[in-house]
């Protein structure tokens, strides 16, 4: 018997099927939970919470003795159908009971995985988050019941969120985690190889696919996923495209989550971003400033925000075909720099449409005349094409 479908038939829940599922899971992970706490956790009114709970009680999934908790049949349903088989309650309590994010023991054990990531590619707007941030994102989503037993898609993953998710899930579900699927798409093959190597080493079962999001996702991925993580280029077109690809992949349901990491920008720019999110039919249900910290991102102050976007009845991608507009910062804000070799004064042009895209590439190669590797910036021009 599918308790969730039965409750949805009996109660008109505007928050969607996900609200019923999360209520049942909350009663499983927090046996004896009060109605008030359920309502707060689900962020739905008490009368709707009570109506859903009562239907699940009638169906035999819940009981209201000493608070609300799962019956034997309810527990079995959550474990076998929702992916909580071999659920380790003590580990869950450690990551869920604190209002902060207990990342210390994970970071201490696995920091070397994050420190050994390939060098960032500034041309495609990569910027590595700290290991703490990667684990915080994973814990936040797992606490919200968006991951266990779900199909999760990472649209770009230079922050190794997929790895953080898989490592935590291995702790929470030590004997059996066949219901959760983590898929990563990224244009950077070196980053994908790093994730694949870690996955093999730690038996994490992360699937990777090299993919340029300018191209539509594989047709077989449409309407398949339950949750999306993305940290897109900090351009309005980059945001719209990455979110559109995520929406393409998500199941056509109300209440699914997209975890969007984005920079702090000035109010006018953020208004444009909010307008794009609204056009996509997504609801920003949570915004957490300074949630993300980045290594070496001094221009951005080293921090960024995490937004939880929730699907609605109007959610639809803005882009479904091949994307041919400028996407990355270097394509939109085209900066041409002229450098001079400190030793022999040979000059070089560095920019998006030049032989050297970044100063890092020029330094790595060195001066073609004298092989010196330090340069002076002598001129800078900016052209905005967005």
Secondary structure, 3 states (H helix, E strand, C coil): CCHHHHHHHHCCCCCCHHHHHHHHHHHHHCCCECHHHHHHHHCCCHHHHHHHHHHHHHHCCEECCCCEEECHHHHHHHHHHCCCCCECHHHHHHHHCCCCCCCHHHHHHHHHHHHCCCCCCHHHCCCCECHHHHHHHHHHHHHCCCCCCCEEEEECCCCCHHHHHHHHHHHHECCCCCCCEEEEEECCHHHHHHHHHHHHHHCCCEEEEECCCCCCCCHHHCCCECEEEECCCCCHHHHHHHHHHHHHHECCCCCCEEEEEEECCCHHHHHHHHHHHHHCCEEEEEEEEEEEEECCCHHHCCEEEEEEEEECCCCCCCCCCCCCCCCCHHHHEEEEEEEEECCCCCEEEECCCCCECCHHHHHHHCCCCCCCCCEEEEEEEEEECC
